[in-house]
Amino acid sequence: MDDGGVHHTAAQGASAPLLPETNLKGWRPPAGQKRPSTLLPAIFLTVLILSLVGLVVYDGQASVPCAGDQVAAAGRAVEVSATRGVAEGVSEKSNAPALLGGVGGAYDWTNAMLSWQRTAFHFQPEKNWMNDPNGPLYYKGWYHLFYQWNPHGAVWGNISWGHAVSRDLIHWLHLPPAMVPDHWYDINGVWSGSATQLPDGRIVMLYTGSTEDGVQVQLLAEPADPSDPLLRCWVKSESNPILVPPPGIGLTDFRDPTTAWLNPTDKAWRIAIGSKDQEHAGLALVYRTKDFVRYDPLPTLMRVVSGTGMWECVDFYPVAFDPAASGEVGLDTSVPPGPGVKHVLKTSLDDDRHDYYAIGTYDAETDRWTPDDEAIDVGIGLRYDYGKFYASKTFYDPVRRRRVLWGWIGESDSERVDILKGWSSLQSIPRSVLMDTKTGSNLLQWPVVEVENLRMRGKHFDGLAVQPGSVVPLDVGKATQLDIEAVFHVDVDASAAGAGSVVGADASSYNCSASAGASGRGLLGPFGLLVLADEGLSEQTAVYFYLVKGADGKLSTHFCQDAFRSSKANDLVKPVYGSSVPVLDGEDLSVRILVDHSIVESFAQGGRTCITSRVYPTKAIYDNARVFLFNNATSVNVTAKSIKIWELNSAYIRPYSNSL
């Protein structure tokens, strides 16, 4: 969060600009690329005949071979530029690093270093570029994850939909691509979208396509064989494109349709699509449909927040809010507003590459959403994750009755290194999402419980005193694949600050990113753990708390993650991430950390604040990685009441085989 920024919000309701039509004035499919009414049926019939001829038996189910089985022939291979994306239109969603200090040469990476960076239990494709998670769902015993993927290289381009399936969200089987850019309306990319499962079992997949001219249009696809639990083949609708940018919306500012929800007032479906207006206000358009082919734009906008810019990957879903209940149950996307229900609106801001959410109230009569607190509206307040985390997507899991969150974790290294590795990016550990009924103002995110099935050898440390200025090694054996749970007690009253020393006039003025990180020393912090550290601490990634007591006596707690000394390499971005974290009366400080080679994911206070970092050690790898406790505060004694550390097994992530 930007502590010093001043933001203004503007909620538009009845005065919002009307969007009465969906005609794209002045734009047509490019010459030679039009969609004659007689051509698409012929193509569809040809595909159907070929599919029936090629019918195969797959895992006991009849299934249809897809163009994705031969991806090189199915889609046009677009030449990849020297940069990570296109010059105009949709952002490439990448992270070409600005090197520290504006300088930095090419580090001499070895094969051993680069091989070590490959994660062991986070999902990533076998090779090449990946970005946004798309259309996650549960179907006939399988979890499905689709994702933005380049079949031809480790940089952005040729965007198709990769596809994988899992029984437990941890172990994954790669399938052939679900969709490739093979029509005039998506020839420049099969971009992000969402799945909706209808009450009759039908699955509709809505996604954004980029036309030959780079215009963003909305498209519909459905499974070719709904009896196939693996959903290997998808058919694009003859009605495509089903939506084009409406008047007042830029041709490249109309993307990423949400999962649909059923409006209780008229029993019709709604979807939201991200955009921005000419004044650079981010917004969510809402459309009404009954058949997912014909759509009516609603006369008002769901939400507008000035100054936030383009809204990508909008997500909208209900959460249970009942302080008398446990809040342990997720809700289906179509659960209507009412007592005990709040709605979350989330957007990925193209301007700063972060995912913001807010909790509020959805009015089904007007299809408008209002935040509980406009000071922390969408795009200016809370974030899912204060580190490397973007373009996220949730889905409702009917088996465990929970809402599950996926997020794209990009790289912080150079594109040159991505090409050397042959891959770029991964997905976060899937997280369960709940309303924090104790605070009533934020969500809780936590790794799905299935992660615990990877736990192997574990060690437990109790009551470790960590004096100011000290570092305490923890003997845990192999330390590159870890699950850590730590609880700290801080005796603030016995410290100098507790006796009346004042740190600052405003306890909220501390900023993790603008601070000296873990090496800076304050009266009440920093303290926490060092992971992926070498024996001499020349490389380390610090996960820590920093307490600040203001002149008014109020204490604020900040949760930070410092990658500045994570690697000796200089062609990296090595930031300090973090934000404040709510700590209620009587609570100790707690953190859970997942370490998986080149990624560190941390969850403070049960998941109220989360941070993800990409790190690339050169020394603290393989058997040389260590874990330490540290306390760099000057005046406070810290007790590690409980430290539990498990080595994690590798997940089973490989291509699907009929023999499995």
Long-range contacts (C-beta under 8 A, 24 or more apart in sequence): 1-381, 1-382, 1-383, 1-386, 1-579, 1-580, 3-508, 3-509, 3-510, 3-511, 3-514, 4-511, 5-380, 7-307, 7-377, 7-380, 8-306, 8-307, 9-305, 9-306, 9-374, 9-377, 9-380, 10-281, 10-304, 10-305, 10-306, 11-303, 11-304, 11-305, 11-368, 11-370, 11-374, 12-283, 12-300, 12-301, 12-304, 13-300, 13-366, 13-368, 14-300, 16-299, 16-300, 16-301, 16-304, 17-248, 17-277, 17-301, 18-299, 19-246, 19-247, 19-248, 19-249, 19-285, 19-297, 19-298, 19-299, 19-301, 20-297, 20-299, 21-246, 21-247, 21-297, 22-243, 22-244, 22-246, 22-295, 22-297, 23-244, 23-247, 24-215, 24-244, 24-245, 24-251, 25-247, 27-213, 27-215, 27-244, 27-251, 29-184, 29-185, 29-211, 29-212, 30-184, 30-211, 30-212, 30-213, 33-184, 33-187, 33-211, 33-212, 34-184, 35-184, 35-185, 35-240, 40-238, 41-238, 44-235, 44-238, 47-235, 51-224, 51-233, 58-228, 58-230, 58-232, 58-658, 59-229, 59-230, 59-658, 61-225, 61-227, 61-228, 61-229, 61-230, 62-225, 62-227, 62-228, 63-225, 63-228, 63-230, 63-232, 63-233, 64-224, 64-225, 64-228, 64-232, 64-233, 65-233, 66-176, 66-178, 66-224, 66-232, 66-233, 66-234, 67-180, 67-182, 68-160, 68-163, 68-175, 68-176, 68-177, 68-178, 68-179, 68-180, 68-232, 68-233, 69-176, 71-151, 71-160, 71-176, 71-177, 71-180, 72-151, 72-152, 74-177, 74-180, 74-182, 75-151, 75-158, 75-160, 75-180, 75-181, 75-182, 76-158, 76-181, 76-182, 76-187, 77-152, 77-158, 78-157, 78-158, 78-188, 79-157, 80-150, 80-152, 80-153, 80-155, 80-156, 80-157, 80-158, 81-157, 83-415, 84-155, 84-156, 84-415, 85-156, 85-157, 86-214, 88-214, 88-252, 89-210, 89-214, 89-216, 89-252, 90-189, 90-191, 90-208, 90-210, 90-216, 90-252, 90-255, 90-312, 91-310, 91-312, 91-350, 92-156, 93-131, 93-132, 93-148, 93-156, 93-312, 93-353, 93-390, 93-391, 93-408, 93-410, 94-131, 94-155, 94-156, 94-410, 95-353, 95-388, 95-410, 95-411, 95-412, 95-573, 96-414, 96-415, 97-412, 97-413, 97-414, 97-571, 97-572, 97-573, 98-573, 99-570, 99-571, 99-572, 99-573, 100-570, 100-572, 100-573, 100-574, 104-570, 104-571, 104-572, 105-570, 105-571, 106-414, 106-416, 106-571, 107-417, 107-568, 107-569, 107-570, 107-571, 107-572, 107-618, 109-417, 109-420, 109-569, 109-618, 112-621, 112-622, 113-616, 113-618, 113-621, 114-417, 114-420, 114-421, 116-480, 116-597, 116-598, 116-621, 116-622, 117-421, 117-597, 117-598, 117-616, 118-421, 118-423, 118-597, 118-598, 119-426, 119-596, 119-597, 119-598, 119-599, 120-480, 120-481, 120-596, 120-597, 120-648, 120-650, 120-651, 121-170, 121-429, 121-451, 121-454, 121-481, 121-596, 121-648, 121-649, 121-650, 121-651, 122-409, 122-426, 122-427, 122-428, 122-429, 122-596, 122-599, 122-651, 123-164, 123-172, 123-426, 123-427, 123-651, 123-653, 124-423, 124-425, 124-426, 124-427, 124-653, 125-149, 125-162, 125-164, 125-174, 125-423, 126-174, 126-423, 126-655, 127-154, 127-422, 127-423, 128-152, 128-153, 128-154, 128-422, 128-423, 128-424, 129-153, 129-154, 129-155, 129-156, 129-157, 129-418, 129-423, 129-424, 129-425, 130-162, 130-408, 130-423, 130-424, 130-425, 130-426, 130-427, 131-156, 131-391, 131-408, 131-410, 131-425, 132-192, 132-313, 132-390, 132-391, 132-393, 132-408, 133-391, 133-392, 133-393, 133-406, 133-407, 133-408, 133-427, 134-161, 134-192, 134-193, 134-194, 134-207, 134-393, 135-161, 135-193, 135-194, 135-195, 135-205, 135-207, 135-393, 136-195, 136-393, 136-394, 136-395, 136-404, 136-406, 137-195, 137-197, 137-203, 137-395, 138-395, 138-397, 138-398, 138-399, 139-197, 139-203, 139-229, 139-231, 140-229, 141-167, 141-229, 142-166, 142-167, 142-229, 142-230, 143-167, 143-168, 143-169, 143-397, 144-195, 144-231, 145-172, 145-406, 145-427, 146-178, 147-408, 147-427, 148-191, 148-192, 148-408, 149-177, 151-177, 151-180, 153-419, 154-418, 154-419, 154-421, 154-422, 154-423, 154-424, 155-415, 155-418, 155-419, 155-424, 158-189, 159-189, 159-190, 159-191, 160-190, 161-190, 161-207, 163-231, 163-232, 164-653, 165-230, 165-656, 168-450, 168-453, 169-404, 169-430, 169-448, 169-450, 170-448, 170-450, 170-451, 170-453, 170-454, 170-651, 171-651, 171-652, 171-653, 172-651, 172-652, 172-653, 173-653, 173-654, 173-655, 173-656, 173-660, 174-653, 174-654, 174-655, 174-656, 175-230, 175-232, 175-656, 176-232, 178-231, 178-232, 178-233, 178-234, 179-207, 179-221, 179-234, 179-236, 181-209, 183-209, 183-236, 183-240, 184-211, 184-212, 185-209, 185-211, 185-217, 185-219, 185-240, 185-241, 186-210, 186-211, 186-219, 186-236, 187-211, 187-212, 188-212, 188-214, 191-216, 191-255, 191-256, 192-255, 192-256, 192-312, 192-313, 192-391, 192-393, 193-219, 193-256, 193-257, 194-256, 194-257, 194-258, 194-259, 194-260, 194-393, 195-259, 195-395, 196-259, 196-260, 196-269, 196-292, 196-333, 201-226, 202-226, 203-231, 204-260, 204-292, 205-234, 206-242, 206-257, 206-260, 206-271, 206-292, 207-257, 208-254, 208-255, 208-256, 208-257, 209-240, 209-241, 213-251, 214-251, 214-252, 215-244, 215-245, 215-251, 215-252, 216-245, 216-251, 216-252, 216-253, 216-254, 216-255, 217-241, 217-243, 217-244, 217-245, 217-254, 218-242, 218-243, 218-244, 218-254, 218-257, 218-273, 220-292, 220-293, 230-656, 237-293, 239-293, 242-292, 242-293, 242-294, 242-295, 243-273, 243-287, 243-295, 246-285, 246-297, 248-277, 248-278, 249-275, 249-277, 249-285, 250-275, 250-276, 253-310, 254-285, 255-312, 256-312, 256-313, 256-314, 258-314, 258-315, 258-316, 259-315, 259-316, 259-317, 259-333, 259-395, 260-289, 260-292, 260-333, 261-316, 261-317, 261-333, 261-334, 262-334, 263-288, 263-364, 263-367, 264-336, 264-364, 265-364, 265-365, 270-298, 270-367, 271-295, 272-302, 272-314, 272-316, 273-314, 274-310, 274-311, 274-312, 274-313, 274-314, 274-347, 274-348, 275-310, 275-311, 276-308, 276-309, 276-310, 276-311, 277-304, 279-306, 280-306, 280-307, 280-308, 280-309, 281-305, 281-306, 281-307, 281-308, 282-308, 282-309, 282-310, 282-311, 282-347, 282-349, 282-378, 282-379, 283-311, 284-311, 284-314, 284-316, 284-345, 284-347, 284-369, 286-367, 298-367, 300-366, 300-367, 300-368, 301-368, 302-345, 302-367, 302-368, 302-369, 303-345, 303-368, 303-369, 303-370, 303-377, 303-378, 305-377, 305-378, 305-379, 305-380, 307-380, 308-347, 308-349, 308-351, 308-378, 308-379, 308-380, 309-349, 309-350, 309-351, 310-349, 310-350, 310-351, 311-347, 311-348, 311-349, 311-350, 311-378, 311-379, 312-347, 312-348, 312-349, 312-350, 312-391, 313-347, 313-348, 313-355, 313-391, 313-392, 313-393, 314-345, 314-346, 314-347, 314-348, 315-344, 315-345, 315-346, 315-347, 315-357, 315-392, 315-393, 315-394, 316-343, 316-344, 316-345, 316-346, 316-362, 316-369, 317-343, 317-344, 317-394, 317-396, 317-403, 318-342, 318-343, 318-344, 318-362, 319-343, 319-344, 319-359, 319-403, 319-433, 319-434, 319-435, 319-443, 320-434, 320-435, 321-359, 321-435, 321-437, 321-440, 322-437, 323-437, 323-440, 325-437, 326-437, 327-434, 327-435, 327-436, 327-437, 328-434, 329-401, 329-402, 330-396, 330-397, 330-400, 330-401, 330-402, 330-403, 330-404, 330-432, 330-433, 330-434, 331-396, 331-403, 332-396, 332-398, 333-396, 336-364, 337-361, 337-362, 337-363, 337-364, 342-372, 342-435, 343-369, 344-443, 345-369, 345-371, 345-378, 346-378, 346-384, 346-392, 346-394, 347-378, 347-379, 348-390, 348-391, 348-392, 349-379, 353-390, 354-383, 354-389, 354-390, 355-383, 355-384, 355-385, 355-389, 355-390, 355-391, 355-392, 355-407, 356-380, 356-381, 356-382, 356-383, 356-384, 357-382, 357-383, 357-384, 357-443, 358-382, 359-435, 359-441, 359-442, 359-443, 372-441, 373-441, 376-441, 382-442, 382-443, 383-579, 384-443, 384-445, 384-610, 385-428, 385-445, 385-610, 385-611, 385-612, 386-512, 386-577, 386-578, 386-579, 386-609, 386-610, 386-611, 387-561, 387-577, 387-610, 387-611, 387-612, 387-613, 388-412, 388-577, 388-612, 388-613, 388-614, 389-428, 389-610, 389-612, 392-428, 394-433, 402-432, 402-433, 402-448, 403-432, 403-433, 403-434, 404-430, 404-431, 404-432, 404-433, 404-448, 405-430, 405-431, 405-432, 405-433, 405-445, 406-430, 407-431, 407-612, 409-599, 409-612, 409-614, 410-614, 411-614, 412-563, 412-572, 412-573, 412-574, 412-575, 412-613, 412-614, 412-615, 412-616, 413-569, 413-571, 413-572, 413-573, 413-614, 413-616, 414-571, 414-572, 416-571, 417-571, 426-599, 428-601, 428-612, 429-594, 429-601, 431-607, 431-610, 436-582, 436-606, 436-608, 438-584, 439-582, 439-584, 439-608, 441-582, 442-582, 442-608, 443-607, 444-606, 444-607, 444-608, 445-603, 445-607, 445-610, 446-592, 446-603, 446-606, 446-607, 447-592, 447-594, 447-601, 447-603, 451-483, 451-594, 451-648, 452-483, 454-483, 454-648, 454-649, 454-650, 454-651, 455-483, 455-646, 455-647, 455-648, 455-649, 456-646, 456-647, 456-648, 456-649, 457-646, 457-647, 458-644, 458-645, 458-646, 458-647, 459-644, 459-645, 460-642, 460-643, 460-644, 460-645, 461-640, 461-642, 461-643, 461-644, 461-645, 462-641, 462-642, 462-643, 463-639, 463-640, 463-641, 464-629, 464-639, 464-640, 464-643, 465-637, 465-638, 465-639, 465-640, 466-527, 466-629, 466-630, 466-631, 466-637, 466-638, 466-639, 466-640, 467-631, 467-637, 468-631, 468-632, 468-633, 468-634, 468-635, 468-636, 468-637, 469-521, 469-631, 469-632, 469-634, 470-630, 470-631, 471-530, 471-537, 471-628, 471-629, 471-630, 472-628, 472-629, 472-630, 473-626, 473-627, 473-628, 474-626, 474-627, 474-628, 474-629, 474-643, 474-645, 476-627, 476-645, 476-647, 477-647, 478-623, 478-625, 478-647, 479-531, 479-532, 479-595, 479-625, 479-626, 479-627, 480-532, 480-595, 480-596, 480-597, 480-621, 480-622, 480-625, 481-595, 481-596, 481-597, 481-647, 481-648, 481-649, 481-650, 482-531, 482-593, 482-594, 482-595, 482-627, 482-645, 482-646, 482-647, 482-648, 483-592, 483-593, 483-594, 483-645, 483-646, 483-648, 484-529, 484-531, 484-591, 484-592, 484-593, 484-594, 484-595, 484-627, 484-643, 484-644, 484-645, 484-646, 485-590, 485-591, 485-592, 485-642, 485-643, 485-644, 485-645, 486-528, 486-529, 486-590, 486-591, 486-592, 486-593, 486-640, 486-642, 486-643, 486-644, 487-588, 487-589, 487-590, 487-640, 487-641, 487-642, 487-643, 488-527, 488-528, 488-545, 488-588, 488-589, 488-590, 488-591, 488-638, 488-639, 488-640, 488-641, 489-588, 489-589, 489-638, 489-639, 489-641, 490-524, 490-527, 490-545, 490-547, 490-589, 490-636, 490-637, 490-638, 490-639, 491-636, 491-637, 491-639, 492-524, 492-547, 492-549, 492-555, 492-636, 494-636, 494-637, 495-523, 495-524, 495-635, 495-636, 495-637, 496-523, 496-634, 496-635, 497-523, 497-524, 497-549, 497-635, 497-636, 498-549, 501-549, 501-635, 502-549, 502-550, 502-551, 503-548, 503-549, 503-550, 504-548, 504-550, 504-551, 505-550, 505-551, 506-550, 506-551, 507-548, 507-549, 507-550, 507-552, 507-554, 507-555, 507-556, 508-548, 508-550, 508-556, 508-580, 509-548, 510-546, 510-548, 510-556, 510-558, 512-546, 512-558, 512-559, 512-560, 512-561, 512-576, 512-577, 512-578, 512-579, 513-575, 513-576, 513-577, 513-578, 515-546, 515-560, 515-576, 517-542, 517-560, 517-562, 517-564, 517-576, 518-542, 518-544, 518-560, 518-562, 518-564, 518-565, 518-630, 518-632, 519-562, 519-564, 519-565, 519-632, 520-632, 521-632, 521-633, 521-634, 522-546, 522-548, 522-633, 522-634, 523-549, 523-633, 523-634, 523-635, 523-636, 524-548, 524-549, 524-633, 524-635, 524-636, 525-558, 525-632, 525-633, 525-636, 526-560, 526-630, 526-632, 526-633, 527-630, 527-631, 527-632, 527-633, 527-636, 527-638, 528-591, 528-629, 528-630, 529-591, 529-593, 529-627, 529-628, 529-629, 529-630, 530-626, 530-627, 530-628, 530-629, 530-630, 531-593, 531-595, 531-600, 531-625, 531-627, 532-566, 532-595, 532-600, 532-615, 532-617, 532-620, 532-621, 532-625, 533-620, 533-625, 533-626, 533-627, 533-628, 534-617, 534-619, 534-620, 534-624, 534-625, 534-626, 535-624, 535-626, 537-628, 538-565, 538-568, 538-619, 539-565, 539-566, 539-567, 539-568, 539-617, 539-618, 539-619, 539-620, 540-565, 540-566, 540-620, 540-628, 541-565, 541-566, 541-600, 541-613, 541-615, 542-630, 543-591, 543-593, 543-600, 543-602, 543-611, 544-630, 545-589, 545-591, 545-604, 547-636, 556-580, 557-581, 557-582, 557-583, 557-589, 559-591, 559-602, 559-604, 559-605, 559-609, 559-611, 560-611, 561-600, 561-602, 561-611, 561-613, 563-613, 563-614, 563-615, 566-613, 566-615, 566-616, 566-617, 567-615, 567-616, 567-617, 567-618, 568-617, 568-618, 568-619, 569-616, 569-618, 572-616, 574-615, 575-613, 577-611, 577-612, 577-613, 578-609, 578-611, 579-609, 580-609, 581-605, 581-608, 581-609, 582-608, 588-641, 594-648, 596-648
